[in-house]
Amino acid sequence: MEILVFKTNIQSKEDIELIAPLLNRLAGDGLWNFDLDDCDKILRVGAPFVKQEKVIQALAASGFECQELTDEVHAAPVALFQSADKTFR
């Protein structure tokens, strides 16, 4: 599965809860996650039909910054999303 990787300015679980409905509609429940421990507040989206522009627009519409890290796009096992902590998806 191809994974889109984004740098964001998401700072907290509350921020994630605010945009979770948007990401669920865009990519699907369980097909995205955040790494708030990373200095770039990484968002990974693993939906093969999602365009990076749509992710960027969805976050921008909610007042957040989002930039694709094109050199970070890579294949990853589906387990990456299945094992993600539910509070970060």
VMD Tcl script that builds the backbone (N, CA, C; Angstrom):
set m [mol new atoms 267]
animate dup $m
set s [atomselect $m all]
$s set {name element resname resid chain x y z} {
  {N N MET 1 A 0.853 -1.175 0.000}
  {CA C MET 1 A 0.000 0.000 0.000}
  {C C MET 1 A 0.896 1.234 0.000}
  {N N GLU 2 A 0.571 2.195 -0.826}
  {CA C GLU 2 A 1.313 3.456 -0.844}
  {C C GLU 2 A 0.842 4.332 0.308}
  {N N ILE 3 A 1.804 4.950 0.971}
  {CA C ILE 3 A 1.512 5.814 2.106}
  {C C ILE 3 A 1.922 7.240 1.754}
  {N N LEU 4 A 0.992 8.170 1.894}
  {CA C LEU 4 A 1.311 9.587 1.742}
  {C C LEU 4 A 1.751 10.103 3.102}
  {N N VAL 5 A 2.835 10.876 3.121}
  {CA C VAL 5 A 3.392 11.380 4.377}
  {C C VAL 5 A 3.395 12.906 4.329}
  {N N PHE 6 A 2.896 13.515 5.416}
  {CA C PHE 6 A 2.767 14.967 5.482}
  {C C PHE 6 A 3.373 15.511 6.768}
  {N N LYS 7 A 3.968 16.678 6.655}
  {CA C LYS 7 A 4.391 17.474 7.805}
  {C C LYS 7 A 3.211 18.369 8.153}
  {N N THR 8 A 2.840 18.456 9.438}
  {CA C THR 8 A 1.697 19.270 9.840}
  {C C THR 8 A 2.060 20.136 11.042}
  {N N ASN 9 A 1.133 20.984 11.422}
  {CA C ASN 9 A 1.292 21.746 12.657}
  {C C ASN 9 A 0.278 21.299 13.716}
  {N N ILE 10 A -0.208 20.091 13.582}
  {CA C ILE 10 A -1.087 19.488 14.596}
  {C C ILE 10 A -0.280 19.349 15.884}
  {N N GLN 11 A -0.847 19.777 17.010}
  {CA C GLN 11 A -0.077 19.785 18.251}
  {C C GLN 11 A -0.593 18.851 19.338}
  {N N SER 12 A -1.852 18.444 19.250}
  {CA C SER 12 A -2.428 17.726 20.392}
  {C C SER 12 A -3.475 16.710 19.948}
  {N N LYS 13 A -3.861 15.876 20.897}
  {CA C LYS 13 A -4.941 14.921 20.650}
  {C C LYS 13 A -6.249 15.653 20.366}
  {N N GLU 14 A -6.418 16.815 20.985}
  {CA C GLU 14 A -7.625 17.614 20.744}
  {C C GLU 14 A -7.676 18.093 19.294}
  {N N ASP 15 A -6.517 18.497 18.755}
  {CA C ASP 15 A -6.461 18.877 17.343}
  {C C ASP 15 A -6.859 17.705 16.453}
  {N N ILE 16 A -6.350 16.528 16.790}
  {CA C ILE 16 A -6.650 15.330 16.008}
  {C C ILE 16 A -8.144 15.020 16.070}
  {N N GLU 17 A -8.726 15.116 17.247}
  {CA C GLU 17 A -10.159 14.863 17.385}
  {C C GLU 17 A -10.980 15.834 16.553}
  {N N LEU 18 A -10.503 17.059 16.408}
  {CA C LEU 18 A -11.199 18.069 15.619}
  {C C LEU 18 A -11.240 17.701 14.136}
  {N N ILE 19 A -10.137 17.170 13.608}
  {CA C ILE 19 A -10.084 16.870 12.171}
  {C C ILE 19 A -10.337 15.401 11.841}
  {N N ALA 20 A -10.491 14.559 12.854}
  {CA C ALA 20 A -10.725 13.129 12.617}
  {C C ALA 20 A -11.916 12.865 11.696}
  {N N PRO 21 A -13.057 13.528 11.883}
  {CA C PRO 21 A -14.177 13.266 10.967}
  {C C PRO 21 A -13.837 13.577 9.512}
  {N N LEU 22 A -13.084 14.642 9.282}
  {CA C LEU 22 A -12.670 14.983 7.914}
  {C C LEU 22 A -11.784 13.902 7.315}
  {N N LEU 23 A -10.800 13.458 8.090}
  {CA C LEU 23 A -9.886 12.430 7.585}
  {C C LEU 23 A -10.586 11.092 7.405}
  {N N ASN 24 A -11.536 10.789 8.277}
  {CA C ASN 24 A -12.295 9.545 8.119}
  {C C ASN 24 A -13.118 9.566 6.836}
  {N N ARG 25 A -13.725 10.717 6.521}
  {CA C ARG 25 A -14.498 10.823 5.282}
  {C C ARG 25 A -13.584 10.778 4.056}
  {N N LEU 26 A -12.433 11.387 4.168}
  {CA C LEU 26 A -11.509 11.475 3.045}
  {C C LEU 26 A -10.797 10.159 2.769}
  {N N ALA 27 A -10.238 9.550 3.809}
  {CA C ALA 27 A -9.386 8.372 3.631}
  {C C ALA 27 A -10.017 7.084 4.126}
  {N N GLY 28 A -10.877 7.188 5.110}
  {CA C GLY 28 A -11.464 6.002 5.716}
  {C C GLY 28 A -10.946 5.800 7.125}
  {N N ASP 29 A -11.791 5.284 7.972}
  {CA C ASP 29 A -11.444 5.034 9.368}
  {C C ASP 29 A -10.313 4.012 9.445}
  {N N GLY 30 A -9.257 4.356 10.147}
  {CA C GLY 30 A -8.145 3.435 10.329}
  {C C GLY 30 A -7.093 3.479 9.237}
  {N N LEU 31 A -7.260 4.373 8.255}
  {CA C LEU 31 A -6.296 4.452 7.159}
  {C C LEU 31 A -5.431 5.706 7.241}
  {N N TRP 32 A -5.361 6.296 8.419}
  {CA C TRP 32 A -4.506 7.454 8.639}
  {C C TRP 32 A -4.087 7.465 10.100}
  {N N ASN 33 A -2.952 8.126 10.369}
  {CA C ASN 33 A -2.510 8.307 11.747}
  {C C ASN 33 A -1.520 9.452 11.842}
  {N N PHE 34 A -1.326 9.928 13.059}
  {CA C PHE 34 A -0.380 11.001 13.338}
  {C C PHE 34 A 0.736 10.479 14.236}
  {N N ASP 35 A 1.898 11.070 14.101}
  {CA C ASP 35 A 3.015 10.838 15.014}
  {C C ASP 35 A 3.339 12.185 15.645}
  {N N LEU 36 A 2.740 12.458 16.798}
  {CA C LEU 36 A 2.948 13.733 17.472}
  {C C LEU 36 A 4.298 13.811 18.154}
  {N N ASP 37 A 4.980 12.682 18.304}
  {CA C ASP 37 A 6.310 12.687 18.897}
  {C C ASP 37 A 7.366 13.151 17.912}
  {N N ASP 38 A 7.082 13.058 16.638}
  {CA C ASP 38 A 8.007 13.516 15.600}
  {C C ASP 38 A 7.985 15.041 15.564}
  {N N CYS 39 A 9.132 15.659 15.343}
  {CA C CYS 39 A 9.200 17.130 15.313}
  {C C CYS 39 A 8.358 17.722 14.184}
  {N N ASP 40 A 8.067 16.947 13.145}
  {CA C ASP 40 A 7.251 17.410 12.023}
  {C C ASP 40 A 5.779 17.059 12.170}
  {N N LYS 41 A 5.390 16.498 13.322}
  {CA C LYS 41 A 3.978 16.148 13.580}
  {C C LYS 41 A 3.395 15.422 12.366}
  {N N ILE 42 A 3.991 14.307 12.037}
  {CA C ILE 42 A 3.728 13.561 10.806}
  {C C ILE 42 A 2.309 13.007 10.746}
  {N N LEU 43 A 1.690 13.179 9.589}
  {CA C LEU 43 A 0.419 12.539 9.246}
  {C C LEU 43 A 0.713 11.547 8.137}
  {N N ARG 44 A 0.276 10.300 8.318}
  {CA C ARG 44 A 0.391 9.271 7.276}
  {C C ARG 44 A -1.014 8.879 6.841}
  {N N VAL 45 A -1.200 8.833 5.533}
  {CA C VAL 45 A -2.493 8.449 4.960}
  {C C VAL 45 A -2.244 7.282 4.020}
  {N N GLY 46 A -2.941 6.171 4.253}
  {CA C GLY 46 A -2.708 4.961 3.483}
  {C C GLY 46 A -3.863 4.558 2.597}
  {N N ALA 47 A -4.538 5.506 2.045}
  {CA C ALA 47 A -5.646 5.191 1.150}
  {C C ALA 47 A -5.188 5.395 -0.287}
  {N N PRO 48 A -5.219 4.361 -1.109}
  {CA C PRO 48 A -4.663 4.456 -2.460}
  {C C PRO 48 A -5.401 5.418 -3.383}
  {N N PHE 49 A -6.629 5.768 -3.069}
  {CA C PHE 49 A -7.423 6.639 -3.930}
  {C C PHE 49 A -7.399 8.103 -3.489}
  {N N VAL 50 A -6.691 8.428 -2.413}
  {CA C VAL 50 A -6.659 9.785 -1.878}
  {C C VAL 50 A -5.551 10.590 -2.554}
  {N N LYS 51 A -5.895 11.780 -2.999}
  {CA C LYS 51 A -4.926 12.698 -3.596}
  {C C LYS 51 A -4.342 13.599 -2.513}
  {N N GLN 52 A -3.055 13.857 -2.605}
  {CA C GLN 52 A -2.395 14.672 -1.590}
  {C C GLN 52 A -3.022 16.062 -1.480}
  {N N GLU 53 A -3.497 16.615 -2.590}
  {CA C GLU 53 A -4.115 17.931 -2.557}
  {C C GLU 53 A -5.358 17.950 -1.672}
  {N N LYS 54 A -6.122 16.865 -1.688}
  {CA C LYS 54 A -7.343 16.789 -0.879}
  {C C LYS 54 A -7.014 16.782 0.613}
  {N N VAL 55 A -5.940 16.076 0.988}
  {CA C VAL 55 A -5.521 16.049 2.399}
  {C C VAL 55 A -5.096 17.449 2.826}
  {N N ILE 56 A -4.292 18.097 2.017}
  {CA C ILE 56 A -3.807 19.442 2.327}
  {C C ILE 56 A -4.979 20.410 2.442}
  {N N GLN 57 A -5.929 20.341 1.522}
  {CA C GLN 57 A -7.108 21.212 1.553}
  {C C GLN 57 A -7.969 20.960 2.780}
  {N N ALA 58 A -8.133 19.687 3.151}
  {CA C ALA 58 A -8.968 19.349 4.307}
  {C C ALA 58 A -8.383 19.928 5.594}
  {N N LEU 59 A -7.078 19.809 5.779}
  {CA C LEU 59 A -6.455 20.369 6.972}
  {C C LEU 59 A -6.483 21.895 6.940}
  {N N ALA 60 A -6.217 22.477 5.774}
  {CA C ALA 60 A -6.232 23.941 5.650}
  {C C ALA 60 A -7.617 24.506 5.966}
  {N N ALA 61 A -8.656 23.812 5.535}
  {CA C ALA 61 A -10.027 24.257 5.805}
  {C C ALA 61 A -10.333 24.279 7.302}
  {N N SER 62 A -9.583 23.495 8.063}
  {CA C SER 62 A -9.760 23.448 9.515}
  {C C SER 62 A -8.746 24.324 10.241}
  {N N GLY 63 A -7.942 25.075 9.473}
  {CA C GLY 63 A -6.991 25.998 10.079}
  {C C GLY 63 A -5.621 25.426 10.366}
  {N N PHE 64 A -5.305 24.272 9.794}
  {CA C PHE 64 A -4.015 23.645 10.035}
  {C C PHE 64 A -3.148 23.673 8.787}
  {N N GLU 65 A -1.846 23.647 9.003}
  {CA C GLU 65 A -0.893 23.584 7.903}
  {C C GLU 65 A -0.564 22.130 7.614}
  {N N CYS 66 A -0.311 21.843 6.342}
  {CA C CYS 66 A -0.020 20.482 5.921}
  {C C CYS 66 A 0.811 20.542 4.650}
  {N N GLN 67 A 1.961 19.882 4.659}
  {CA C GLN 67 A 2.858 19.874 3.504}
  {C C GLN 67 A 3.289 18.440 3.232}
  {N N GLU 68 A 3.121 17.995 1.998}
  {CA C GLU 68 A 3.526 16.630 1.657}
  {C C GLU 68 A 5.043 16.514 1.684}
  {N N LEU 69 A 5.523 15.429 2.254}
  {CA C LEU 69 A 6.942 15.100 2.235}
  {C C LEU 69 A 7.131 14.065 1.141}
  {N N THR 70 A 7.335 14.539 -0.077}
  {CA C THR 70 A 7.342 13.654 -1.239}
  {C C THR 70 A 8.453 12.625 -1.199}
  {N N ASP 71 A 9.596 12.955 -0.616}
  {CA C ASP 71 A 10.669 11.966 -0.555}
  {C C ASP 71 A 10.406 10.927 0.528}
  {N N GLU 72 A 9.339 11.115 1.305}
  {CA C GLU 72 A 8.977 10.175 2.365}
  {C C GLU 72 A 7.864 9.215 1.944}
  {N N VAL 73 A 7.293 9.419 0.749}
  {CA C VAL 73 A 6.216 8.534 0.293}
  {C C VAL 73 A 6.817 7.167 0.018}
  {N N HIS 74 A 6.218 6.144 0.621}
  {CA C HIS 74 A 6.775 4.805 0.501}
  {C C HIS 74 A 5.692 3.765 0.745}
  {N N ALA 75 A 6.021 2.552 0.436}
  {CA C ALA 75 A 5.108 1.443 0.729}
  {C C ALA 75 A 5.283 1.043 2.187}
  {N N ALA 76 A 4.194 0.690 2.828}
  {CA C ALA 76 A 4.248 0.254 4.222}
  {C C ALA 76 A 3.202 -0.824 4.430}
  {N N PRO 77 A 3.448 -1.698 5.373}
  {CA C PRO 77 A 2.461 -2.747 5.630}
  {C C PRO 77 A 1.172 -2.177 6.206}
  {N N VAL 78 A 0.082 -2.791 5.874}
  {CA C VAL 78 A -1.225 -2.372 6.382}
  {C C VAL 78 A -1.234 -2.412 7.901}
  {N N ALA 79 A -0.450 -3.279 8.519}
  {CA C ALA 79 A -0.397 -3.398 9.972}
  {C C ALA 79 A -0.019 -2.074 10.629}
  {N N LEU 80 A 0.676 -1.200 9.919}
  {CA C LEU 80 A 1.034 0.102 10.463}
  {C C LEU 80 A -0.203 0.840 10.930}
  {N N PHE 81 A -1.284 0.728 10.186}
  {CA C PHE 81 A -2.514 1.427 10.536}
  {C C PHE 81 A -3.388 0.597 11.462}
  {N N GLN 82 A -3.324 -0.698 11.349}
  {CA C GLN 82 A -4.147 -1.550 12.197}
  {C C GLN 82 A -3.665 -1.538 13.636}
  {N N SER 83 A -2.371 -1.285 13.849}
  {CA C SER 83 A -1.850 -1.309 15.210}
  {C C SER 83 A -1.748 0.075 15.823}
  {N N ALA 84 A -2.150 1.125 15.098}
  {CA C ALA 84 A -2.042 2.484 15.594}
  {C C ALA 84 A -2.949 2.695 16.802}
  {N N ASP 85 A -2.461 3.460 17.752}
  {CA C ASP 85 A -3.234 3.810 18.930}
  {C C ASP 85 A -4.482 4.575 18.474}
  {N N LYS 86 A -5.652 4.134 18.871}
  {CA C LYS 86 A -6.918 4.708 18.409}
  {C C LYS 86 A -6.999 6.208 18.719}
  {N N THR 87 A -6.313 6.698 19.765}
  {CA C THR 87 A -6.384 8.113 20.081}
  {C C THR 87 A -5.630 8.950 19.057}
  {N N PHE 88 A -4.790 8.349 18.255}
  {CA C PHE 88 A -4.007 9.087 17.269}
  {C C PHE 88 A -4.497 8.847 15.860}
  {N N ARG 89 A -5.677 8.279 15.670}
  {CA C ARG 89 A -6.200 8.112 14.309}
  {C C ARG 89 A -7.413 8.936 14.114}
}
mol reanalyze $m
mol bondsrecalc $m
mol representation Tube
mol addrep $m
